[in-house]
């Protein structure tokens, strides 16, 4: 099963570690540092045409983890994940 995260991007559900609200979590220094480090490592994929509202952390066979930015809010993504049976947390 796949989760559609916007802009025609789909992620295998089994790869999703967590779904996070960007506005809330980016206020924490540790999250800001995590996202900055992921961008520096080149593991951030922008899956939105507008301002991102959420991000997903996913495991990946070739990297420690991949971060996807989505224009959909975290509740919408969580709802889609629950409808299709994905197992990821949300903050």
C-alpha positions in Angstrom: 0.0 0.0 0.0 1.1 3.6 -0.7 0.3 6.9 0.9 -0.3 9.9 -1.4 1.4 12.9 0.1 0.6 15.5 -2.6 2.0 16.6 -5.9 1.6 13.1 -7.3 4.1 11.7 -4.8 3.4 8.3 -3.2 5.3 6.7 -0.4 5.2 3.0 0.5 3.3 2.8 3.9 5.9 0.4 5.3 8.6 3.0 5.0 6.8 5.7 7.1 8.3 6.3 10.5 6.3 9.4 11.4 4.1 12.3 10.1 4.8 15.7 11.7 3.2 19.1 11.7 5.9 21.4 10.4 4.6 24.6 12.1 4.5 23.0 15.5 7.6 20.9 15.4 9.9 23.4 13.7 9.7 25.6 16.8 11.8 23.0 18.7 15.5 23.5 18.2 16.2 19.8 17.9 13.6 19.5 15.1 15.0 22.5 13.3 18.5 21.0 13.6 17.2 17.6 12.3 15.6 19.2 9.2 18.7 21.4 8.6 21.0 18.3 8.8 18.7 16.3 6.5 18.8 19.1 4.0 22.6 19.3 4.2 22.8 15.5 3.6 20.5 15.9 0.6 17.8 13.6 1.9 14.9 16.1 1.8 12.4 15.6 -1.0 10.0 18.5 -1.6 6.6 17.0 -2.6 4.7 20.3 -2.7 3.9 23.2 -5.0 3.1 25.5 -2.1 4.3 26.2 1.4 4.9 22.9 3.2 2.6 22.2 6.2 4.0 18.8 7.2 6.9 16.5 6.8 7.2 12.7 6.9 10.3 10.8 8.0 10.7 7.5 6.2 13.3 4.8 6.3 15.1 4.0 3.1 17.3 1.1 1.9 20.2 3.4 0.8 20.0 6.2 3.5 19.4 6.3 7.2 16.2 8.1 6.5 14.4 10.4 3.9 12.4 13.5 4.8 9.4 14.4 2.5 7.9 17.8 2.7 4.1 17.9 2.0 1.7 20.8 1.4 -1.0 18.7 3.1 -1.4 19.1 6.8 -0.4 16.3 9.2 -4.1 15.4 10.1 -5.0 14.9 6.5 -2.0 12.6 5.9 -2.7 10.8 9.2 -6.3 10.3 8.1 -5.2 8.9 4.7 -2.8 6.6 6.5 -5.4 5.3 8.9 -7.9 4.7 6.0 -5.3 2.6 4.2 -3.8 1.0 7.3 -0.4 2.7 7.4 1.5 2.5 10.6 3.1 5.9 11.4 2.9 8.3 14.3 1.8 11.9 14.1 2.8 14.9 16.1 
